[in-house]
């Protein structure tokens, strides 16, 4: 007898042998036991998860000499013929891709009229039914809605969204799901045991991951591995056959990032390229590896989310201790961006090299716990310095506590410091009249108070704020607000100033507190701007 591949040899022959579709199997069993069979079924779901197999088992169940039954005997003539795949009257399998026209459907409508000579039912399985033309679907409508009592239709598809709703509404729909890694591993262990193949659990888990929930794909990979390595298979054999990078390579990849060794990262790209690894596959596998690492880092029970052995999870846990969760998130973002770039580039090697450069030149990212700890240390150090007061610009005085705001007496000779103490109230008063004017004031500095005139200075690059305040209507609002808060008439004069004329705070680099912050966080000043507390609308 010719060799039968494992996917066919181990095809389920009874409902109980179907893996991972309990919700569907139980419904069909109950329908058979209670005499509630529908005339049309729609089986949907990804490839290789048992849709056509269940349809064949259903054909056995309704035509078995002991049936209709939820447990077909597998020994009677019809059961054996269906198991062996013979073309019989009781079961007709139609390929929707090659029989998609209206003429084929018309022929089908003629054939369903005749009562079967053998068996109780004619079961028509139309595989890849979404490939039928719109005209063919329309021709099938009436027959599908009211078929003869001896006919059962089973429509099978991987793309249910392409089937007209008029067809879907005439069927009982069953959505088959992808199999979990653990379900696939359990099935593969049984197949390997029966086939007398010694294979490690790590290799089985890797096969299950690569099959993406398809039992047929997993069994085909195992079949190919047996041809490749015989009856003893290790995880390295699986990686070699599938062109996958080893777990040790990914560990080395993370170690390179941790050590910030750009040169060694470029060398690793060279090794991967020379070994013939596909850059796209490498990044896809790396994303899965990083996902597992992040889940182990942040989740208290990662085994509930990661289909790996306890030994592998423990290895991930030890590696995760070397990175913060924030660092892992940034690494994943960079790798994800590289994966997108690979789809558009003609030079995948360059993308990999640039990705390694970005990762190895990435600054260390502190966790929130470390940041809070350093802030606490900073607070204690500043406190020990005696809390030295530092001159502040006008805009930083907006949020002064109320207890520090003093009511003024009627005095025509208020000092700049006294006016600054009331600046928060002045801004609030101006803001209530015209919000934009309050924003202009925040850009200015109090230069002097002389002969009833408040002189405000504006940097050269903020001349528009000076011009905004000098508009007659704005000047009037500001001077009325000054009179209300300061209890005296004051005029406003605006001027442009250079940085050396500014009376605001000294350079941040000269302040002890700023220097200490820069030292603790290893930072640098990239810009200086006043802090605005005027609320946005």
Rosetta blueprint (number, residue, H / E / L):
1 X L
2 X L
3 X L
4 X L
5 X L
6 X H
7 X H
8 X H
9 X H
10 X L
11 X L
12 X L
13 X L
14 X L
15 X H
16 X H
17 X H
18 X L
19 X L
20 X L
21 X L
22 X H
23 X H
24 X H
25 X H
26 X H
27 X H
28 X H
29 X H
30 X H
31 X H
32 X H
33 X H
34 X H
35 X L
36 X L
37 X L
38 X L
39 X L
40 X E
41 X E
42 X E
43 X E
44 X E
45 X L
46 X L
47 X L
48 X L
49 X L
50 X L
51 X H
52 X H
53 X H
54 X H
55 X H
56 X H
57 X H
58 X H
59 X H
60 X H
61 X H
62 X H
63 X H
64 X L
65 X L
66 X L
67 X L
68 X L
69 X L
70 X L
71 X L
72 X L
73 X L
74 X L
75 X L
76 X L
77 X H
78 X H
79 X H
80 X H
81 X H
82 X H
83 X H
84 X L
85 X L
86 X L
87 X L
88 X E
89 X L
90 X L
91 X E
92 X E
93 X E
94 X E
95 X E
96 X L
97 X L
98 X L
99 X L
100 X L
101 X L
102 X H
103 X H
104 X H
105 X H
106 X H
107 X H
108 X H
109 X H
110 X H
111 X H
112 X L
113 X L
114 X L
115 X L
116 X L
117 X L
118 X L
119 X L
120 X L
121 X L
122 X E
123 X E
124 X E
125 X E
126 X E
127 X E
128 X L
129 X H
130 X H
131 X H
132 X L
133 X L
134 X H
135 X H
136 X H
137 X H
138 X H
139 X H
140 X H
141 X H
142 X H
143 X H
144 X H
145 X H
146 X L
147 X L
148 X L
149 X L
150 X L
151 X E
152 X E
153 X E
154 X E
155 X E
156 X E
157 X E
158 X L
159 X L
160 X H
161 X H
162 X H
163 X L
164 X L
165 X H
166 X H
167 X H
168 X H
169 X L
170 X L
171 X L
172 X E
173 X E
174 X E
175 X E
176 X L
177 X L
178 X L
179 X L
180 X L
181 X H
182 X H
183 X H
184 X H
185 X H
186 X H
187 X H
188 X H
189 X H
190 X H
191 X H
192 X H
193 X H
194 X H
195 X L
196 X L
197 X L
198 X E
199 X E
200 X L
201 X H
202 X H
203 X H
204 X H
205 X H
206 X H
207 X H
208 X H
209 X H
210 X H
211 X H
212 X L
213 X L
214 X L
215 X H
216 X H
217 X H
218 X H
219 X H
220 X H
221 X H
222 X H
223 X H
224 X H
225 X H
226 X H
227 X H
228 X H
229 X H
230 X L
231 X L
232 X E
233 X E
234 X L
235 X H
236 X H
237 X H
238 X H
239 X H
240 X H
241 X H
242 X H
243 X L
244 X L
245 X L
246 X L
247 X H
248 X H
249 X H
250 X H
251 X H
252 X H
253 X H
254 X H
255 X H
256 X H
257 X H
258 X H
259 X H
260 X L
261 X L
262 X H
263 X H
264 X H
265 X H
266 X H
267 X H
268 X H
269 X H
270 X H
271 X H
272 X H
273 X H
274 X H
275 X L
276 X L
277 X L
278 X L
279 X H
280 X H
281 X H
282 X H
283 X H
284 X H
285 X H
286 X H
287 X H
288 X H
289 X H
290 X H
291 X H
292 X H
293 X H
294 X H
295 X H
296 X H
297 X H
298 X H
299 X L
300 X L
301 X L
302 X H
303 X H
304 X H
305 X L
306 X L
307 X L
308 X L
309 X L
310 X H
311 X H
312 X H
313 X H
314 X H
315 X H
316 X H
317 X H
318 X H
319 X H
320 X H
321 X L
322 X L
323 X L
324 X L
325 X H
326 X H
327 X H
328 X H
329 X H
330 X H
331 X H
332 X H
333 X H
334 X H
335 X H
336 X H
337 X H
338 X H
339 X H
340 X H
341 X H
342 X H
343 X L
344 X L
345 X L
346 X L
347 X L
348 X H
349 X H
350 X H
351 X H
352 X H
353 X H
354 X H
355 X H
356 X H
357 X H
358 X H
359 X H
360 X H
361 X L
362 X L
363 X L
364 X L
365 X L
366 X L
367 X L
368 X H
369 X H
370 X H
371 X H
372 X H
373 X H
374 X H
375 X H
376 X H
377 X H
378 X H
379 X H
380 X H
381 X H
382 X H
383 X H
384 X H
385 X L
386 X L
387 X L
388 X L
389 X L
390 X L
391 X L
392 X L
393 X L
394 X H
395 X H
396 X H
397 X H
398 X L
399 X L
400 X L
401 X L
402 X H
403 X H
404 X H
405 X L
406 X L
407 X L
408 X L
409 X L
410 X L
411 X L
412 X L
413 X L
414 X L
415 X L
416 X H
417 X H
418 X H
419 X H
420 X H
421 X H
422 X L
423 X H
424 X H
425 X H
426 X H
427 X H
428 X H
429 X H
430 X H
431 X H
432 X H
433 X H
434 X L
435 X H
436 X H
437 X H
438 X H
439 X H
440 X H
441 X H
442 X H
443 X L
444 X E
445 X E
446 X E
447 X E
448 X E
449 X E
450 X E
451 X L
452 X L
453 X E
454 X E
455 X E
456 X E
457 X E
458 X E
459 X E
460 X H
461 X H
462 X H
463 X H
464 X H
465 X H
466 X H
467 X H
468 X H
469 X H
470 X H
471 X L
472 X H
473 X H
474 X H
475 X H
476 X H
477 X H
478 X H
479 X H
480 X H
481 X H
482 X H
483 X H
484 X H
485 X H
486 X H
487 X L
488 X L
489 X L
490 X L
491 X E
492 X E
493 X E
494 X E
495 X E
496 X E
497 X E
498 X L
499 X H
500 X H
501 X H
502 X L
503 X L
504 X L
505 X L
506 X L
507 X L
508 X H
509 X H
510 X H
511 X L
512 X H
513 X H
514 X H
515 X H
516 X H
517 X H
518 X H
519 X H
520 X H
521 X H
522 X L
523 X L
524 X L
525 X L
526 X L
527 X L
528 X L
529 X L
530 X L
531 X L
532 X L
533 X L
534 X L
535 X L
536 X L
537 X L
